[in-house]
């Protein structure tokens, strides 16, 4: 028996949702899951800041394009619109790079500022 009081339990699919309450429950559930995944991703920005020896390597254009290409391939595979995937990931990457710069500077003050 499922616990319908648990907000993290999936109750519907897009096909079985019948009310806006059903839709909102699932969107809120997914948003909580996305926050947890984004926090995990952020933790690896902390690791990157710790591991990278120079601030100048925090922003890596080739890596950005590699990540976006992989995301777009996965989006196509799973049926996510590239019109959603690409701008979301480019913004995510941009914000993660800004976060990593802050983490780098906090860990290594004054190091490789150029």
Secondary structure, 3 states (H helix, E strand, C coil): CCCCCCCCCCCCCCCCCCCHHHHHHHHHHHHHHHHHHHHHHHHHHHHHHHHCCCHHHCCCHHHHHHHHHHHHHHHHHHCCCHHHHHHHHHHHHHHHHHHHHHHHHHHCCCCCCC
